[in-house]
Amino acid sequence: MRRDFLLPENDQLFIDASELAWETIVDGGQWLCIHDYPVPAGYNVNQVCVALMIPPGYPTTQLDMAYFFPHLVRQDGRSITALAAQSISGRNFQRWSRHRTGENPWRPGVDDVSTHLSMVTSWFERELKK
């Protein structure tokens, strides 16, 4: 697995504890890619590579959105909205444009990869309830 840049130690410890393979990639930005991330029933696959763009200034600067490979499709045929394509290291990821709100702002010193991935999981679940 590539390690093109280092993550903060607490993020590395969290991801290592998940026992999922991960890598950091520099490709038009800094990306954290977590392989075999679980996807709940109701989608076309049960696991994906989830990519998070690590912005300059992180962890003070917030994480935003999530990118999936392969693309996710609901099994019931209903469309998923607010999607776009993003090439990362030669693979075509599916960007889910989902963002924090005023009621759920980024909290420097509290929020990190672990809390963002919790949001990703909730996005999966909320999408299936639409």
N, C-alpha and C positions, 0 to 999 in steps of 0.2 A: 504494500500500500504506500502511496506517495505521501510525503510530508513536506510540501512546498513551503509551509509556514507553520508556526506554532500557535496553538490555542492557549488561552489562559488555563492554568493548572486545574482549576475546579471543573472546567468543561472537559478536559482530557480524562480526569478521574471519573466523571459521570458517564461519559461514552464508553470508556473501558469497562466500567461496571455493568453496562448493558450487554456486554459480550457480543456486540455487533461490530463487524469490520467497518473501519472508517478511514478516510484520507482527507488531506487538505490539498487543494489544487489552486494554482494561480493560472487563470485563463480569462483575461479581460476583467478581472476582479479576483477576489479571494473567495474560495468556495470550500465549505465543509460538506463532504458527501458521506452519508451513512448508508451502508448497504444492508439489504434484507430487512428494512424497517417494516414492521407489521402493519397491515391494512385490514380493517374489519371486513367481515362478510358483507356482501352487497356490491362489491366492485369486481372488475374483471380479473384482478390478481390479488393474492393475499400478502404480498410483500413488494416493496419498491426500493430503489435507491432514492433517498430524499437528500436534496442539496439545499443548503442554506448559504446565502451570500453573507459573508462576514465583512461588514463595511469598515472603512477607516474610522478609527476612534472606538471600535467595539472593545470593551463591553459598556462603555458609557453611551455610545451610539447604539440605538436599538436594532435588533434583527427584525426583518420584515418578510412576509410572504414565505412560500416554500415551493420547491421545484421537484418534480417526480419523473423517474424513468423506471419502467415504461409509463406511458400516459395512462391515466386512470379513466375508466368508463364505468358508469353505473350499470349494474346488471339488469335493472328494470327498464333500461333504454332512455330514461330521462336525462336531459343534458345537464352538464355542469357548466355554470357560467363563470365569467371573469377569468378566462384562460388565455394564455399566450405561449408561444414556443421560445425556448432559450437553449442555445447550444452551449454545452459545457464539456470541454475535453473531447470534442468530436461526437458527442451524443446529444440527441434532441430531447431535452427535458420539457415537461409540461409545467408552466408556471401557474400557480393558483394565486390570484391577486386577492389576498386576505390581509387585513391590517388591524392593528390595535385601534382602540377607540378612546375617547376622552374618559370613559368609565373604566377602561383597562389600559392605562398608559404604561410605557416602559419605565421600570424603576431601576435606575443605575444602582449597582451594589446588591440588588435582589434578583433581577431577571438575568437570564443567561440562556445557554443552549437548552438546558433541562426544562425551563419554563416555556421556552418557545416550542419545543417539541410537544409539550403538553397541549399547547394551543393547536398544533398541527393535528394531533389526535382528535381534539374536539371538533376541528373543521371537518374531518372525515365523518364523524358521527352526525354533526349538524346537517351536512350535505345530504345524507341519506334520509333525513326527516323532512326535507323540502317536498 
